Amino acid sequence: MEIDYNINELELVATRLLEQINSRTIAFHGNMGVGKTTLIKAMVKALGSNDDVTSPTFSIVNEYESLNGSIFHFDMYRIEDEAEALNFGFEDYLNLDNAWLFIEWPENISSLLPSDICKITIGLKDKTSRTLKLSQNELLTQNPAYEYCKRVNK
């Protein structure tokens, strides 16, 4: 899926993404300042959370609660190597049930990521417009992850 959008359409984009993705582990790629955290904020809200979403640049991980399970928001920008991610227990997060993992700067921990991850790449078109590409392993499931959690939480 590829879309161009205006930043004023972010809530609609977030909902549309959640309807399409087939994994609860999502890697966000894009240059500094392109809007990865802003998109994550809209996705957290679309998942039913009222938590204040901020960048976990210094804490590395923030946790938010939603009607669709816990959401863990990682910023791997300051991770110097994958051993550092293992030391803070990143593998444990990958094994959680009913949790969403949103990972910024995933290229810093690429060999630790599961094969069923969804990849969102954001590019800057101009001051208020972005391009977005969603890549995912289509062979894993025909049911998007959001549909699954809607059924489980009924």
Backbone torsions as a table, in degrees:
resi	resn	phi	psi	omega
1	MET	NA	130.5	175.6
2	GLU	-130.1	133.9	178.8
3	ILE	-142.0	151.9	168.5
4	ASP	-107.4	139.8	-178.9
5	TYR	-148.4	157.2	172.8
6	ASN	-92.0	145.0	-177.2
7	ILE	-61.1	-19.5	175.5
8	ASN	-71.4	-14.2	-179.1
9	GLU	-98.6	14.8	-171.3
10	LEU	-60.2	-40.1	-179.7
11	GLU	-63.1	-41.4	177.3
12	LEU	-65.4	-41.7	178.4
13	VAL	-62.1	-44.2	-179.7
14	ALA	-61.0	-45.7	179.0
15	THR	-63.4	-43.1	179.7
16	ARG	-62.5	-41.6	177.9
17	LEU	-61.9	-47.0	-178.2
18	LEU	-62.8	-28.3	177.1
19	GLU	-75.4	-19.9	-175.5
20	GLN	-100.5	-31.0	-172.6
21	ILE	-69.7	149.7	-178.8
22	ASN	-118.9	20.0	177.1
23	SER	-145.8	150.1	176.4
24	ARG	-90.6	0.8	176.0
25	THR	-109.2	117.6	-172.7
26	ILE	-128.1	127.1	177.8
27	ALA	-99.4	129.8	-179.4
28	PHE	-108.0	118.1	-179.8
29	HIS	-111.1	148.0	177.1
30	GLY	155.5	158.8	-180.0
31	ASN	-66.1	162.6	176.4
32	MET	-56.8	130.8	175.4
33	GLY	83.1	6.3	-177.8
34	VAL	-79.4	-19.0	176.7
35	GLY	118.1	23.6	179.4
36	LYS	-62.3	-50.4	-179.5
37	THR	-64.9	-36.3	179.4
38	THR	-65.0	-41.2	176.1
39	LEU	-65.6	-42.3	178.3
40	ILE	-60.6	-41.3	177.8
41	LYS	-57.3	-43.9	178.9
42	ALA	-67.7	-36.2	178.8
43	MET	-69.2	-40.3	177.7
44	VAL	-61.0	-43.2	177.9
45	LYS	-63.6	-43.0	179.6
46	ALA	-64.4	-25.2	176.7
47	LEU	-81.3	-0.5	174.6
48	GLY	96.8	18.7	179.6
49	SER	-96.5	142.8	173.8
50	ASN	-104.7	6.0	-178.2
51	ASP	-66.8	152.7	176.3
52	ASP	-80.5	115.4	-177.0
53	VAL	-92.4	123.9	177.9
54	THR	-131.7	162.6	178.9
55	SER	-70.7	131.1	177.7
56	PRO	-89.0	36.5	-176.1
57	THR	-53.8	-43.6	-177.2
58	PHE	-95.7	-29.6	179.5
59	SER	-85.3	-16.0	-178.0
60	ILE	74.5	-37.4	178.4
61	VAL	-141.2	136.5	171.7
62	ASN	-118.3	147.0	177.9
63	GLU	-115.5	136.2	177.0
64	TYR	-127.3	148.4	177.3
65	GLU	-104.9	141.9	178.2
66	SER	-143.5	172.1	175.7
67	LEU	-67.9	-16.9	-177.6
68	ASN	-106.5	25.4	178.1
69	GLY	102.6	175.8	178.7
70	SER	-70.9	148.7	177.4
71	ILE	-123.1	124.6	177.4
72	PHE	-111.9	123.2	-176.0
73	HIS	-110.4	113.7	-177.1
74	PHE	-105.7	143.4	170.0
75	ASP	-124.9	105.0	-175.6
76	MET	-92.3	13.5	-177.3
77	TYR	-58.0	-41.1	-176.2
78	ARG	-89.3	-0.9	178.0
79	ILE	-70.2	125.0	-177.8
80	GLU	-84.5	-30.1	176.0
81	ASP	-159.1	169.3	-176.0
82	GLU	-65.7	-27.1	177.7
83	ALA	-60.8	-35.8	178.5
84	GLU	-63.9	-39.7	177.3
85	ALA	-66.3	-39.5	177.4
86	LEU	-65.6	-36.2	-179.6
87	ASN	-65.1	-31.7	178.1
88	PHE	-91.9	5.0	172.2
89	GLY	91.0	26.1	-178.4
90	PHE	-55.7	-38.9	179.3
91	GLU	-58.2	-35.3	179.2
92	ASP	-62.2	-39.1	178.4
93	TYR	-63.2	-37.0	-179.2
94	LEU	-64.5	-22.5	-177.3
95	ASN	-99.4	6.5	178.9
96	LEU	-74.7	140.1	173.9
97	ASP	-87.0	147.6	173.6
98	ASN	58.4	34.1	178.6
99	ALA	-123.9	145.2	174.0
100	TRP	-99.0	138.1	176.1
101	LEU	-121.2	115.3	177.3
102	PHE	-109.2	118.3	-170.8
103	ILE	-120.9	114.3	173.0
104	GLU	-90.9	146.1	-177.7
105	TRP	57.9	47.8	-178.1
106	PRO	-66.5	-18.5	179.5
107	GLU	-62.1	-19.2	178.5
108	ASN	-78.4	-10.4	179.2
109	ILE	-135.8	31.6	-169.0
110	SER	-54.7	-38.2	-177.4
111	SER	-76.9	-10.1	178.3
112	LEU	-89.4	-12.0	-173.3
113	LEU	-80.9	143.0	179.8
114	PRO	-72.9	162.1	-178.3
115	SER	-74.2	-19.0	-177.1
116	ASP	-92.3	20.7	-177.5
117	ILE	-75.3	145.7	170.5
118	CYS	-93.2	144.1	-178.6
119	LYS	-120.1	124.5	175.8
120	ILE	-114.7	123.0	178.7
121	THR	-113.7	124.6	-179.0
122	ILE	-111.4	134.2	177.2
123	GLY	-125.3	153.7	-179.7
124	LEU	-90.0	121.1	173.9
125	LYS	-90.1	-52.7	174.7
126	ASP	-155.7	-166.8	-172.8
127	LYS	-57.5	-33.8	-176.0
128	THR	-121.1	4.5	-177.6
129	SER	-123.3	145.9	179.9
130	ARG	-132.0	159.4	169.1
131	THR	-112.4	146.9	-178.2
132	LEU	-138.3	136.1	175.1
133	LYS	-127.3	127.7	175.7
134	LEU	-104.2	123.6	175.8
135	SER	-120.3	136.3	179.0
136	GLN	-154.2	163.3	178.6
137	ASN	-81.1	98.5	-175.6
138	GLU	-67.2	-18.1	-177.4
139	LEU	-79.5	-14.2	-174.1
140	LEU	-71.7	-42.0	-176.6
141	THR	-161.3	153.2	173.6
142	GLN	-96.0	-7.4	-178.6
143	ASN	-105.1	119.1	176.5
144	PRO	-58.3	150.2	-177.2
145	ALA	-59.7	-36.4	-178.9
146	TYR	-64.9	-39.9	177.2
147	GLU	-62.5	-40.3	179.0
148	TYR	-60.7	-47.1	-176.3
149	CYS	-71.1	-26.8	176.2
150	LYS	-67.0	-37.5	178.8
151	ARG	-70.8	-42.2	-177.7
152	VAL	-65.6	-36.7	-173.9
153	ASN	-91.0	10.3	178.7
154	LYS	-76.0	NA	NA
